[in-house]
Amino acid sequence: MALESEPMMGQELPRLAARLEEARSGIAALVQSRERVQARITVLEQQEARLGGQAAKARQMGREDLARAALARQREAESQRTELAFQLDQLLGEEVKLAIATQRWQARKARIYWFGLQDGDCEDAFDTNVRP
């Protein structure tokens, strides 16, 4: 039986190794994107605070026109931040999906190394249809 499973292992292991490499690369790219989005969110939060202060100062000086302009820019920054927060959530979700798929593929690979494939194990029971 062990000799019969060797060809299947020979086919399965490279396929799993390729999936794992693609998933790891995908996770690295998602982490970089997530960090860029988070940095942009931080800048927008600081901009919102600064614009709020400018609006308050303009009101104190009796410059309602400047206060309205600062508040309009503040709302625009808030809108951009909200959109980026949504993108950040999506990136985190994709990162989690790839991490779970990577764990499953790694477990499958370990199972092949430790136990070998049995005749009925050709189908990847852990395949989540996630393709990096």
QUIKA-V417410 format. One record per residue. RES is the residue in three letters. D_FIRST is the distance of its C-alpha to the first C-alpha in Angstrom with 1 decimal. Layout:
BEGIN
RES	D_FIRST
RES	D_FIRST
END
This chain:
BEGIN
MET	0.0
ALA	3.8
LEU	5.4
GLU	5.1
SER	6.5
GLU	8.9
PRO	11.3
MET	11.6
MET	12.4
GLY	14.7
GLN	16.5
GLU	16.6
LEU	18.0
PRO	21.0
ARG	21.8
LEU	21.9
ALA	23.9
ALA	26.4
ARG	26.8
LEU	27.5
GLU	29.9
GLU	31.7
ALA	32.0
ARG	33.3
SER	35.9
GLY	36.8
ILE	37.4
ALA	39.5
ALA	41.6
LEU	42.0
VAL	43.2
GLN	45.7
SER	47.0
ARG	47.2
GLU	49.2
ARG	51.6
VAL	52.2
GLN	52.8
ALA	55.3
ARG	57.1
ILE	57.3
THR	58.9
VAL	61.4
LEU	62.3
GLU	62.7
GLN	65.1
GLN	66.9
GLU	67.3
ALA	68.9
ARG	71.2
LEU	72.3
GLY	73.0
GLY	75.2
GLN	76.9
ALA	77.7
ALA	79.1
LYS	81.2
ALA	82.5
ARG	83.6
GLN	85.4
MET	87.2
GLY	88.1
ARG	86.0
GLU	84.3
ASP	83.3
LEU	81.3
ALA	79.8
ARG	78.6
ALA	77.2
ALA	75.3
LEU	73.9
ALA	72.8
ARG	70.9
GLN	69.5
ARG	68.2
GLU	66.7
ALA	64.9
GLU	63.7
SER	62.4
GLN	60.5
ARG	59.1
THR	58.0
GLU	56.2
LEU	54.5
ALA	53.4
PHE	51.7
GLN	49.9
LEU	49.0
ASP	47.4
GLN	45.4
LEU	44.2
LEU	43.2
GLY	41.3
GLU	39.4
GLU	38.7
VAL	37.3
LYS	35.0
LEU	33.6
ALA	33.3
ILE	31.3
ALA	29.0
THR	28.6
GLN	27.6
ARG	25.1
TRP	23.5
GLN	23.7
ALA	21.9
ARG	19.2
LYS	18.9
ALA	18.9
ARG	16.2
ILE	14.0
TYR	15.2
TRP	14.9
PHE	11.8
GLY	9.8
LEU	9.4
GLN	7.9
ASP	8.5
GLY	12.1
ASP	13.0
CYS	14.1
GLU	17.6
ASP	19.4
ALA	20.8
PHE	23.2
ASP	24.7
THR	28.5
ASN	29.6
VAL	31.4
ARG	31.7
PRO	33.6
END
